[in-house]
Amino acid sequence: MARSLVIKVTAGADAPERCNQAFTVAAAAVASGVPVSLWLTGEASWFGLPGRAKEFSLPHAAPLEDLLEVVMSAGRVTVCTQCAARREITVDDLIGGVRIAGASTFVEEALAEGAQALVY
């Protein structure tokens, strides 16, 4: 059975190092051939919208826009249902391929056989 990684990032520009670390780990896993599901919650929800990752900057870190592109190339990206609603983000606002889903879907993914869940 192949291992998979479910990563929930709870921070955005409000905690840039924690945010970038989650995206870095997700992109590294995808580059290594690991199935990845990246969950954008809280302030990270904004990175599901076009152009928002490009606005993020952290010295000595890979650009968030590039990391997101790597994850999207072979992984799945999800924005939390409640987080999207609180920010008035709809599926029509999102980057193509990004979905909105809720806690039950996260739990299902995190508890799948061979899955490892990380929360940043």
N, CA, C and O of each residue as an XYZ file, in Angstrom:
480
protein
N       0.844     -1.194      0.000
C       0.000      0.000      0.000
C       0.880      1.244      0.000
O       1.808      1.360      0.800
N       0.583      2.160     -0.893
C       1.327      3.412     -0.969
C       0.915      4.342      0.169
O      -0.261      4.418      0.524
N       1.870      5.030      0.723
C       1.582      6.025      1.758
C       1.113      7.301      1.087
O       1.521      7.602     -0.034
N       0.272      8.039      1.753
C      -0.174      9.344      1.263
C      -0.017     10.361      2.378
O       0.108     10.009      3.551
N      -0.026     11.623      1.992
C       0.164     12.713      2.945
C      -1.012     13.678      2.827
O      -1.334     14.154      1.738
N      -1.644     13.957      3.956
C      -2.727     14.937      4.033
C      -2.193     16.075      4.885
O      -1.896     15.892      6.066
N      -2.074     17.246      4.283
C      -1.484     18.396      4.973
C      -2.529     19.490      5.098
O      -3.130     19.909      4.108
N      -2.738     19.949      6.329
C      -3.653     21.064      6.573
C      -2.810     22.261      6.990
O      -2.062     22.198      7.965
N      -2.937     23.338      6.249
C      -2.238     24.573      6.605
C      -3.274     25.554      7.136
O      -4.236     25.905      6.453
N      -3.052     25.985      8.371
C      -4.024     26.830      9.075
C      -3.611     28.294      9.092
O      -4.341     29.143      9.603
N      -2.448     28.590      8.537
C      -1.912     29.959      8.587
C      -1.650     30.465      7.173
O      -1.385     29.696      6.249
N      -1.732     31.765      7.042
C      -1.428     32.408      5.771
C      -0.349     33.451      5.986
O       0.666     33.182      6.629
N      -0.565     34.620      5.455
C       0.400     35.706      5.602
C       0.563     36.126      7.064
O       1.538     36.792      7.414
N      -0.386     35.740      7.914
C      -0.318     36.069      9.342
C       0.770     35.280     10.067
O       1.220     35.702     11.133
N       1.202     34.147      9.516
C       2.284     33.322     10.077
C       3.062     32.750      8.889
O       2.967     31.559      8.594
N       3.825     33.599      8.216
C       4.420     33.214      6.934
C       5.349     32.002      6.976
O       5.348     31.204      6.039
N       6.132     31.847      8.027
C       7.039     30.699      8.068
C       6.272     29.385      8.186
O       6.597     28.411      7.507
N       5.268     29.356      9.035
C       4.462     28.144      9.179
C       3.724     27.836      7.882
O       3.650     26.681      7.464
N       3.186     28.857      7.254
C       2.486     28.688      5.991
C       3.417     28.125      4.925
O       3.091     27.138      4.267
N       4.575     28.754      4.759
C       5.511     28.327      3.727
C       6.017     26.917      3.999
O       6.230     26.152      3.059
N       6.213     26.559      5.257
C       6.678     25.213      5.588
C       5.684     24.163      5.112
O       6.088     23.138      4.562
N       4.409     24.397      5.312
C       3.389     23.446      4.870
C       3.426     23.261      3.356
O       3.375     22.134      2.864
N       3.514     24.361      2.624
C       3.570     24.289      1.167
C       4.860     23.614      0.706
O       4.851     22.855     -0.263
N       5.970     23.886      1.398
C       7.260     23.283      1.047
C       7.209     21.769      1.228
O       7.648     21.025      0.352
N       6.679     21.312      2.355
C       6.571     19.880      2.610
C       5.639     19.230      1.586
O       5.941     18.152      1.075
N       4.532     19.863      1.288
C       3.598     19.316      0.298
C       4.260     19.189     -1.069
O       4.130     18.158     -1.729
N       4.969     20.233     -1.496
C       5.630     20.198     -2.805
C       6.748     19.164     -2.835
O       6.920     18.472     -3.838
N       7.509     19.051     -1.753
C       8.586     18.059     -1.688
C       8.009     16.646     -1.772
O       8.576     15.779     -2.437
N       6.892     16.419     -1.103
C       6.255     15.101     -1.154
C       5.782     14.780     -2.567
O       6.005     13.672     -3.056
N       5.134     15.732     -3.224
C       4.683     15.522     -4.603
C       5.876     15.215     -5.498
O       5.825     14.298     -6.317
N       6.952     15.985     -5.339
C       8.158     15.773     -6.153
C       8.767     14.397     -5.907
O       9.464     13.861     -6.769
N       8.508     13.826     -4.733
C       9.017     12.500     -4.384
C       8.066     11.387     -4.796
O       8.348     10.210     -4.572
N       6.942     11.755     -5.396
C       5.987     10.758     -5.853
C       4.949     10.348     -4.830
O       4.230      9.371     -5.034
N       4.862     11.075     -3.739
C       3.891     10.765     -2.695
C       2.549     11.417     -3.043
O       2.520     12.597     -3.392
N       1.449     10.685     -2.956
C       0.131     11.314     -3.141
C      -0.115     12.338     -2.028
O       0.037     12.029     -0.846
N      -0.493     13.553     -2.415
C      -0.662     14.642     -1.458
C      -2.035     15.276     -1.606
O      -2.520     15.510     -2.713
N      -2.648     15.548     -0.457
C      -3.860     16.349     -0.387
C      -3.546     17.530      0.524
O      -3.305     17.348      1.717
N      -3.548     18.740     -0.032
C      -3.243     19.959      0.714
C      -4.537     20.695      1.019
O      -5.291     21.059      0.117
N      -4.784     20.910      2.319
C      -5.991     21.602      2.771
C      -5.631     23.023      3.178
O      -4.746     23.237      4.007
N      -6.321     23.987      2.592
C      -6.126     25.403      2.906
C      -7.246     25.830      3.846
O      -8.418     25.839      3.468
N      -6.877     26.184      5.075
C      -7.860     26.583      6.073
C      -7.461     27.925      6.667
O      -6.338     28.388      6.469
N      -8.372     28.542      7.389
C      -8.070     29.846      7.983
C      -7.579     30.813      6.920
O      -8.111     30.856      5.810
N      -6.566     31.584      7.267
C      -6.039     32.593      6.334
C      -5.375     31.980      5.101
O      -5.204     32.662      4.091
N      -5.004     30.710      5.173
C      -4.439     30.042      3.995
C      -5.488     29.853      2.897
O      -5.137     29.610      1.742
N      -6.759     29.961      3.246
C      -7.835     29.812      2.260
C      -7.665     30.752      1.081
O      -8.024     30.413     -0.047
N      -7.118     31.930      1.340
C      -6.944     32.930      0.282
C      -6.038     32.433     -0.837
O      -6.146     32.907     -1.968
N      -5.143     31.482     -0.543
C      -4.212     31.002     -1.566
C      -4.872     30.088     -2.580
O      -4.226     29.661     -3.537
N      -6.141     29.782     -2.390
C      -6.904     29.042     -3.390
C      -7.419     29.936     -4.504
O      -7.955     29.445     -5.498
N      -7.261     31.242     -4.347
C      -7.719     32.200     -5.353
C      -6.580     32.574     -6.302
O      -5.423     32.639     -5.888
N      -6.902     32.820     -7.567
C      -5.868     33.186     -8.536
C      -5.078     34.418     -8.093
O      -5.651     35.417     -7.658
N      -3.758     34.326     -8.213
C      -2.876     35.453     -7.942
C      -2.502     35.665     -6.489
O      -1.551     36.395     -6.209
N      -3.213     35.055     -5.558
C      -2.944     35.316     -4.140
C      -1.605     34.735     -3.684
O      -0.911     35.357     -2.881
N      -1.234     33.562     -4.179
C       0.051     32.967     -3.783
C       1.212     33.806     -4.302
O       2.270     33.858     -3.676
N       1.019     34.459     -5.436
C       2.067     35.306     -6.010
C       2.359     36.508     -5.120
O       3.479     37.017     -5.114
N       1.364     36.964     -4.373
C       1.516     38.126     -3.493
C       2.303     37.798     -2.224
O       2.804     38.701     -1.554
N       2.414     36.512     -1.893
C       3.076     36.067     -0.666
C       4.591     36.095     -0.857
O       5.106     35.668     -1.890
N       5.289     36.599      0.145
C       6.747     36.660      0.063
C       7.355     36.324      1.416
O       6.900     36.802      2.456
N       8.396     35.489      1.382
C       9.128     35.132      2.588
C      10.600     35.000      2.200
O      10.941     34.175      1.352
N      11.480     35.806      2.812
C      12.899     35.734      2.461
C      13.463     34.315      2.606
O      13.133     33.586      3.542
N      14.305     33.957      1.669
C      15.021     32.672      1.680
C      14.088     31.472      1.568
O      14.439     30.376      2.004
N      12.914     31.663      0.995
C      11.956     30.576      0.818
C      11.550     30.495     -0.647
O      11.531     31.500     -1.358
N      11.229     29.294     -1.080
C      10.714     29.130     -2.437
C       9.412     29.912     -2.569
O       8.625     29.966     -1.624
N       9.179     30.517     -3.726
C       7.928     31.277     -3.914
C       6.701     30.372     -3.727
O       6.637     29.273     -4.279
N       5.752     30.843     -2.958
C       4.545     30.080     -2.686
C       3.818     29.710     -3.970
O       3.264     28.617     -4.087
N       3.824     30.610     -4.916
C       3.175     30.361     -6.207
C       3.774     29.120     -6.874
O       3.038     28.303     -7.429
N       5.096     28.972     -6.825
C       5.758     27.815     -7.422
C       5.427     26.539     -6.658
O       5.180     25.496     -7.264
N       5.421     26.620     -5.334
C       5.103     25.455     -4.520
C       3.670     24.980     -4.771
O       3.415     23.781     -4.881
N       2.751     25.920     -4.858
C       1.356     25.577     -5.135
C       1.232     24.923     -6.504
O       0.477     23.965     -6.670
N       1.955     25.425     -7.466
C       1.926     24.847     -8.816
C       2.399     23.396     -8.797
O       1.807     22.541     -9.457
N       3.453     23.116     -8.049
C       3.955     21.742     -7.932
C       2.889     20.846     -7.309
O       2.622     19.753     -7.810
N       2.287     21.303     -6.229
C       1.262     20.492     -5.563
C       0.097     20.236     -6.510
O      -0.396     19.111     -6.592
N      -0.343     21.250     -7.215
C      -1.484     21.104     -8.107
C      -1.169     20.222     -9.311
O      -2.082     19.673     -9.928
N       0.105     20.080     -9.652
C       0.475     19.276    -10.812
C       0.174     17.788    -10.612
O      -0.070     17.069    -11.581
N       0.190     17.332     -9.381
C      -0.035     15.901     -9.137
C      -0.796     15.626     -7.845
O      -1.078     14.471     -7.527
N      -1.126     16.665     -7.105
C      -1.842     16.484     -5.848
C      -3.212     17.131     -5.906
O      -3.665     17.581     -6.958
N      -3.857     17.166     -4.760
C      -5.184     17.759     -4.657
C      -5.111     18.927     -3.687
O      -4.426     18.850     -2.667
N      -5.820     20.015     -4.003
C      -5.877     21.190     -3.127
C      -7.335     21.462     -2.798
O      -8.197     21.502     -3.675
N      -7.586     21.648     -1.507
C      -8.949     21.845     -1.018
C      -8.989     23.056     -0.097
O      -8.096     23.250      0.727
N     -10.022     23.864     -0.241
C     -10.300     24.959      0.693
C     -11.435     24.493      1.601
O     -12.438     23.952      1.137
N     -11.259     24.709      2.888
C     -12.245     24.342      3.904
C     -13.579     25.053      3.652
O     -13.614     26.248      3.361
N     -14.657     24.307      3.767
C     -15.999     24.851      3.531
C     -16.307     26.046      4.429
O     -16.700     27.105      3.940
N     -16.131     25.880      5.737
C     -16.454     26.967      6.667
C     -15.527     28.163      6.463
O     -15.963     29.313      6.528
N     -14.248     27.886      6.217
C     -13.279     28.970      6.015
C     -13.632     29.773      4.765
O     -13.540     31.000      4.755
N     -14.036     29.064      3.714
C     -14.450     29.740      2.483
C     -15.689     30.594      2.736
O     -15.757     31.743      2.301
N     -16.658     30.034      3.435
C     -17.896     30.765      3.709
C     -17.632     32.026      4.519
O     -18.206     33.077      4.236
N     -16.757     31.929      5.538
C     -16.449     33.102      6.363
C     -15.786     34.207      5.545
O     -15.890     35.385      5.888
N     -15.118     33.835      4.482
C     -14.415     34.807      3.637
C     -15.181     35.117      2.352
O     -14.688     35.827      1.476
N     -16.396     34.570      2.255
C     -17.253     34.749      1.085
C     -16.553     34.285     -0.195
O     -16.705     34.895     -1.254
N     -15.789     33.203     -0.081
C     -15.129     32.583     -1.232
C     -16.048     31.488     -1.750
O     -16.515     30.647     -0.982
N     -16.307     31.499     -3.045
C     -17.120     30.453     -3.663
C     -16.240     29.642     -4.615
O     -15.126     30.041     -4.952
N     -16.761     28.515     -5.028
C     -16.013     27.663     -5.953
C     -15.682     28.411     -7.249
O     -14.665     28.130     -7.883
N     -16.522     29.343     -7.637
C     -16.276     30.131     -8.854
C     -15.092     31.083     -8.700
O     -14.529     31.534     -9.697
N     -14.713     31.390     -7.465
C     -13.587     32.291     -7.206
C     -12.245     31.570     -7.275
O     -11.207     32.209     -7.449
N     -12.257     30.249     -7.141
C     -11.031     29.481     -6.956
C     -10.252     29.230     -8.243
O     -10.790     29.312     -9.347
N      -8.986     28.925     -8.069
C      -8.144     28.460     -9.165
C      -8.766     27.169     -9.683
O      -9.238     26.350     -8.894
N      -8.772     26.981    -10.987
C      -9.305     25.753    -11.558
C      -8.632     24.532    -10.947
O      -7.406     24.473    -10.853
N      -9.428     23.571    -10.536
C      -8.897     22.357     -9.933
C      -8.902     22.363     -8.419
O      -8.782     21.304     -7.803
N      -9.039     23.531     -7.801
C      -9.143     23.615     -6.344
C     -10.612     23.394     -5.984
O     -11.506     23.920     -6.645
N     -10.847     22.628     -4.953
C     -12.218     22.342     -4.552
C     -12.492     22.906     -3.157
O     -11.572     23.305     -2.442
N     -13.762     22.931     -2.790
C     -14.192     23.270     -1.441
C     -14.794     22.005     -0.849
O     -15.632     21.357     -1.476
N     -14.366     21.655      0.365
C     -14.908     20.481      1.051
C     -14.804     20.700      2.554
O     -14.074     21.572      3.026
N     -15.555     19.887      3.294
C     -15.654     20.084      4.731
C     -14.901     19.082      5.574
O     -14.138     18.257      5.073
N     -15.138     19.177      6.869
C     -14.425     18.392      7.863
C     -14.585     16.894      7.652
O     -13.633     16.143      7.866
N     -15.746     16.447      7.245
C     -15.941     15.008      7.062
C     -15.026     14.470      5.961
O     -14.540     13.343      6.059
N     -14.792     15.252      4.930
C     -13.882     14.832      3.855
C     -12.450     14.817      4.354
O     -11.685     13.913      4.017
N     -12.076     15.814      5.157
C     -10.729     15.823      5.736
C     -10.518     14.594      6.613
O      -9.487     13.928      6.512
N     -11.482     14.292      7.466
C     -11.369     13.140      8.354
C     -11.250     11.856      7.530
O     -10.431     10.992      7.842
N     -12.051     11.733      6.497
C     -11.995     10.550      5.634
C     -10.596     10.394      5.023
O     -10.041      9.295      5.019
N     -10.038     11.468      4.519
C      -8.702     11.411      3.923
C      -7.637     11.110      4.973
O      -6.744     10.294      4.742
N      -7.733     11.764      6.118
C      -6.722     11.602      7.167
C      -6.728     10.199      7.771
O      -5.693      9.719      8.233
N      -7.883      9.541      7.770
C      -7.992      8.213      8.356
C      -7.881      7.079      7.339
O      -8.000      5.906      7.693
N      -7.655      7.431      6.082
C      -7.511      6.396      5.059
C      -6.275      5.545      5.351
O      -5.281      6.033      5.889
N      -6.355      4.284      4.990
C      -5.238      3.379      5.224
C      -3.982      3.918      4.530
O      -4.013      4.259      3.348
N      -2.882      3.988      5.279
C      -1.611      4.460      4.736
C      -1.442      5.969      4.734
O      -0.408      6.472      4.295
N      -2.438      6.698      5.216
C      -2.360      8.164      5.221
C      -1.621      8.679      6.447
O      -1.721      8.114      7.536
N      -0.890      9.745      6.250
C      -0.247     10.482      7.336
C      -0.761     11.909      7.279
O      -0.638     12.566      6.245
N      -1.329     12.396      8.356
C      -1.847     13.754      8.398
C      -0.888     14.656      9.162
O      -0.380     14.288     10.221
N      -0.650     15.835      8.615
C       0.173     16.865      9.252
C      -0.627     18.151      9.293
O      -1.337     18.469      8.339
N      -0.525     18.891     10.375
C      -1.215     20.168     10.493
C      -0.197     21.241     10.823
O       0.572     21.124     11.777
N      -0.209     22.279     10.021
C       0.685     23.426     10.239
C      -0.140     24.635     10.600
O       0.410     25.712     10.827
